[in-house]
Amino acid sequence: MEIKRTGIALLSFLLLGIPGLAQVVDFNSASQSGLESVGIFMARVQLDVASGSDIDVPFTLAGSATEGVVDDYTITSSPVTITAGQLSTDILITVNDDTETESSETVEITLGTPSLGSLGTTTVHTATIDDNDTPPVVTVTSPADPTTEVEGTSITFTATATDVEEGDLAGSLSWDSDLDGNIGNGGSFNTTALSVGTHVITASVTDGGGLPGSDVITV
Protein backbone atom coordinates (compact mmCIF):
# COMPACT_ATOMS: atom_id res chain seq x y z
CA MET A 1 0.00 0.00 0.00
CA GLU A 2 2.83 2.39 0.78
CA ILE A 3 4.34 1.85 -2.68
CA LYS A 4 1.01 2.70 -4.35
CA ARG A 5 0.65 5.95 -2.42
CA THR A 6 4.16 6.97 -3.43
CA GLY A 7 3.37 6.22 -7.07
CA ILE A 8 0.24 8.41 -6.97
CA ALA A 9 2.15 11.28 -5.39
CA LEU A 10 4.84 11.01 -8.06
CA LEU A 11 2.25 11.04 -10.86
CA SER A 12 0.65 14.17 -9.38
CA PHE A 13 4.06 15.82 -9.25
CA LEU A 14 4.74 15.07 -12.91
CA LEU A 15 1.35 16.31 -14.14
CA LEU A 16 1.03 19.46 -12.05
CA GLY A 17 4.63 20.52 -11.61
CA ILE A 18 6.21 22.19 -8.61
CA PRO A 19 4.12 25.20 -7.48
CA GLY A 20 6.07 28.43 -7.86
CA LEU A 21 9.03 26.82 -9.61
CA ALA A 22 8.21 25.30 -13.02
CA GLN A 23 5.34 27.54 -14.15
CA VAL A 24 5.99 30.22 -16.77
CA VAL A 25 3.18 32.73 -17.39
CA ASP A 26 2.69 34.78 -20.56
CA PHE A 27 0.28 35.57 -23.40
CA ASN A 28 -0.25 33.06 -26.19
CA SER A 29 -0.07 35.91 -28.75
CA ALA A 30 1.26 39.46 -28.85
CA SER A 31 -1.55 41.16 -30.77
CA GLN A 32 -4.92 40.99 -32.49
CA SER A 33 -7.20 43.40 -34.33
CA GLY A 34 -10.80 43.69 -35.46
CA LEU A 35 -13.70 46.03 -36.13
CA GLU A 36 -15.39 47.62 -33.12
CA SER A 37 -18.45 45.52 -34.00
CA VAL A 38 -16.47 42.38 -33.05
CA GLY A 39 -18.04 42.51 -29.59
CA ILE A 40 -15.34 40.81 -27.52
CA PHE A 41 -11.57 40.37 -27.84
CA MET A 42 -10.00 37.53 -25.83
CA ALA A 43 -6.40 37.83 -24.65
CA ARG A 44 -5.31 34.39 -23.41
CA VAL A 45 -2.93 34.12 -20.45
CA GLN A 46 -1.24 30.73 -20.40
CA LEU A 47 1.06 28.44 -18.41
CA ASP A 48 3.73 26.17 -19.82
CA VAL A 49 2.71 23.50 -17.29
CA ALA A 50 -0.32 23.23 -15.01
CA SER A 51 0.06 24.12 -11.34
CA GLY A 52 -1.21 22.38 -8.25
CA SER A 53 -2.29 25.78 -6.89
CA ASP A 54 -4.25 28.75 -8.21
CA ILE A 55 -2.06 31.41 -9.83
CA ASP A 56 -3.15 35.06 -9.76
CA VAL A 57 -1.83 37.20 -12.61
CA PRO A 58 -2.16 40.99 -12.31
CA PHE A 59 -2.08 43.29 -15.32
CA THR A 60 -2.02 46.98 -16.18
CA LEU A 61 -3.57 48.87 -19.09
CA ALA A 62 -2.32 51.43 -21.60
CA GLY A 63 -3.10 52.35 -25.21
CA SER A 64 -5.11 55.01 -27.03
CA ALA A 65 -8.58 53.54 -26.34
CA THR A 66 -10.50 54.74 -23.28
CA GLU A 67 -11.78 52.27 -20.71
CA GLY A 68 -15.34 52.78 -19.46
CA VAL A 69 -18.93 51.64 -19.90
CA VAL A 70 -19.77 54.72 -22.01
CA ASP A 71 -16.34 54.92 -23.66
CA ASP A 72 -14.44 52.51 -25.94
CA TYR A 73 -14.32 49.28 -23.93
CA THR A 74 -14.63 47.45 -20.63
CA ILE A 75 -12.29 44.70 -19.48
CA THR A 76 -11.96 41.83 -17.01
CA SER A 77 -10.79 43.03 -13.60
CA SER A 78 -7.17 42.52 -12.57
CA PRO A 79 -5.89 40.07 -11.45
CA VAL A 80 -7.09 37.07 -13.45
CA THR A 81 -6.71 33.60 -11.96
CA ILE A 82 -5.47 30.43 -13.62
CA THR A 83 -7.07 27.80 -11.42
CA ALA A 84 -5.17 24.74 -10.21
CA GLY A 85 -4.85 22.09 -12.89
CA GLN A 86 -5.69 24.49 -15.75
CA LEU A 87 -3.31 25.83 -18.39
CA SER A 88 -4.93 29.18 -19.22
CA THR A 89 -7.50 31.87 -18.58
CA ASP A 90 -8.80 34.74 -20.73
CA ILE A 91 -8.84 38.49 -20.27
CA LEU A 92 -12.03 39.69 -22.00
CA ILE A 93 -12.16 43.09 -23.72
CA THR A 94 -15.77 44.07 -24.44
CA VAL A 95 -15.83 46.70 -27.21
CA ASN A 96 -18.47 49.42 -27.44
CA ASP A 97 -19.72 49.76 -31.04
CA ASP A 98 -20.34 53.51 -31.18
CA THR A 99 -21.29 55.79 -34.08
CA GLU A 100 -18.33 58.14 -33.75
CA THR A 101 -15.92 58.54 -36.64
CA GLU A 102 -12.48 57.82 -35.27
CA SER A 103 -9.11 56.32 -36.14
CA SER A 104 -8.04 52.88 -34.95
CA GLU A 105 -7.47 52.66 -31.19
CA THR A 106 -5.47 50.25 -29.06
CA VAL A 107 -5.78 48.43 -25.74
CA GLU A 108 -2.36 47.45 -24.40
CA ILE A 109 -2.29 44.85 -21.60
CA THR A 110 0.94 44.27 -19.66
CA LEU A 111 1.24 41.32 -17.30
CA GLY A 112 2.60 41.83 -13.79
CA THR A 113 4.40 39.36 -11.54
CA PRO A 114 2.25 36.24 -10.97
CA SER A 115 1.59 34.89 -7.48
CA LEU A 116 3.47 31.70 -8.44
CA GLY A 117 6.03 31.04 -11.14
CA SER A 118 7.60 33.66 -13.38
CA LEU A 119 6.83 35.67 -16.50
CA GLY A 120 7.65 34.34 -19.94
CA THR A 121 8.59 36.21 -23.10
CA THR A 122 5.22 37.54 -24.34
CA THR A 123 4.13 39.79 -21.49
CA VAL A 124 2.38 42.51 -23.53
CA HIS A 125 -0.72 42.00 -25.68
CA THR A 126 -2.09 44.76 -27.92
CA ALA A 127 -5.68 44.68 -29.21
CA THR A 128 -6.38 47.13 -32.05
CA ILE A 129 -9.97 48.34 -32.43
CA ASP A 130 -10.73 49.46 -36.01
CA ASP A 131 -13.57 51.88 -36.73
CA ASN A 132 -16.51 50.37 -38.65
CA ASP A 133 -18.52 53.53 -39.27
CA THR A 134 -19.31 54.31 -42.94
CA PRO A 135 -20.62 57.51 -44.58
CA PRO A 136 -24.23 57.79 -45.77
CA VAL A 137 -24.99 57.02 -49.42
CA VAL A 138 -26.95 59.73 -51.25
CA THR A 139 -28.60 59.09 -54.64
CA VAL A 140 -30.55 61.73 -56.58
CA THR A 141 -33.40 59.96 -58.39
CA SER A 142 -35.16 62.99 -59.91
CA PRO A 143 -34.69 64.94 -62.12
CA ALA A 144 -32.47 63.08 -64.58
CA ASP A 145 -28.84 64.10 -64.85
CA PRO A 146 -28.47 66.23 -66.90
CA THR A 147 -31.87 67.77 -67.54
CA THR A 148 -33.11 70.95 -69.26
CA GLU A 149 -36.19 72.90 -68.14
CA VAL A 150 -37.88 76.16 -69.14
CA GLU A 151 -37.58 79.05 -66.67
CA GLY A 152 -40.46 79.02 -64.18
CA THR A 153 -41.23 75.31 -64.64
CA SER A 154 -41.91 73.40 -61.41
CA ILE A 155 -39.09 70.91 -60.96
CA THR A 156 -39.34 67.99 -58.54
CA PHE A 157 -36.14 67.05 -56.75
CA THR A 158 -36.03 63.63 -55.07
CA ALA A 159 -33.21 61.68 -53.46
CA THR A 160 -32.51 58.84 -51.05
CA ALA A 161 -29.98 58.92 -48.23
CA THR A 162 -29.18 55.75 -46.29
CA ASP A 163 -26.67 55.11 -43.52
CA VAL A 164 -25.53 51.69 -42.30
CA GLU A 165 -25.65 52.72 -38.65
CA GLU A 166 -28.54 55.23 -38.67
CA GLY A 167 -30.83 54.10 -41.48
CA ASP A 168 -32.89 56.55 -43.56
CA LEU A 169 -31.48 60.10 -43.51
CA ALA A 170 -33.40 61.49 -46.51
CA GLY A 171 -35.34 63.88 -44.29
CA SER A 172 -32.08 65.61 -43.36
CA LEU A 173 -30.90 66.26 -46.93
CA SER A 174 -29.85 69.76 -47.93
CA TRP A 175 -30.04 70.80 -51.60
CA ASP A 176 -27.69 73.51 -52.86
CA SER A 177 -27.13 75.17 -56.24
CA ASP A 178 -23.79 76.69 -57.19
CA LEU A 179 -25.79 79.64 -58.60
CA ASP A 180 -28.67 80.10 -56.13
CA GLY A 181 -27.40 78.60 -52.88
CA ASN A 182 -29.83 76.49 -50.86
CA ILE A 183 -32.91 75.60 -52.90
CA GLY A 184 -34.63 73.08 -50.63
CA ASN A 185 -34.42 70.41 -47.94
CA GLY A 186 -35.58 66.86 -47.34
CA GLY A 187 -36.05 63.79 -49.48
CA SER A 188 -38.37 65.46 -52.00
CA PHE A 189 -39.51 68.99 -52.85
CA ASN A 190 -40.65 71.15 -55.80
CA THR A 191 -39.36 74.54 -56.89
CA THR A 192 -40.03 77.05 -59.67
CA ALA A 193 -37.44 79.53 -58.44
CA LEU A 194 -34.26 78.42 -60.19
CA SER A 195 -32.53 81.27 -61.99
CA VAL A 196 -31.62 81.03 -65.68
CA GLY A 197 -28.35 79.21 -66.26
CA THR A 198 -26.66 75.87 -65.74
CA HIS A 199 -26.90 74.74 -62.12
CA VAL A 200 -24.67 72.20 -60.42
CA ILE A 201 -26.94 70.95 -57.65
CA THR A 202 -25.66 68.98 -54.68
CA ALA A 203 -27.83 66.92 -52.33
CA SER A 204 -25.89 66.32 -49.11
CA VAL A 205 -26.29 64.99 -45.57
CA THR A 206 -24.02 64.36 -42.57
CA ASP A 207 -24.62 61.44 -40.21
CA GLY A 208 -24.41 61.48 -36.42
CA GLY A 209 -20.74 60.51 -36.54
CA GLY A 210 -19.85 63.50 -38.70
CA LEU A 211 -19.43 61.54 -41.94
CA PRO A 212 -20.79 63.37 -45.03
CA GLY A 213 -22.49 61.91 -48.10
CA SER A 214 -23.62 63.64 -51.30
CA ASP A 215 -24.70 63.31 -54.91
CA VAL A 216 -24.50 65.90 -57.72
CA ILE A 217 -26.61 66.58 -60.80
CA THR A 218 -26.66 69.30 -63.48
CA VAL A 219 -29.85 71.21 -64.40
C-alpha angles and dihedrals in degrees: 000000000000091000091053093052090051090050092052092049091050092050090051090051092052095047100042102030128214111311111244095006114064101029120104117189126203145122120285089224137020100221150002137180140197146148117289087247089068089096101207135027117200120209108192120215111200145186126219089220131012119259131224089224136049113268120210115207118193122202140187131214135229136149137100097285119093121235117224144098092260095035132062104304150342124222143198112277120257128278108044119198129225101203122224112282094017127109101208151007132197133240105212121213110195109201123211110225100215131173096237120120106234143146123257114292132201139220111202117196119192120190120228129207111303121230089244131022126007140280121271130211103282102062099145125064122186122199114194117206112205121203115248099187116123131194121255118265115232122194124181108214099176138073104026118252111271107018135166124214136175116252111270095023115137107246122196116216117196132171142161125226120188131176126195093222101032105029123212113022098164091114089063097053119128120205119207134180122207087223104038105024117222111013102171150331139232135036095305137011142149129231138179094180104089113129121234113277142061112308126201101205123195125196109199142170137176122214127222091269092057096255114141129215130185148163129204133211135174122232 
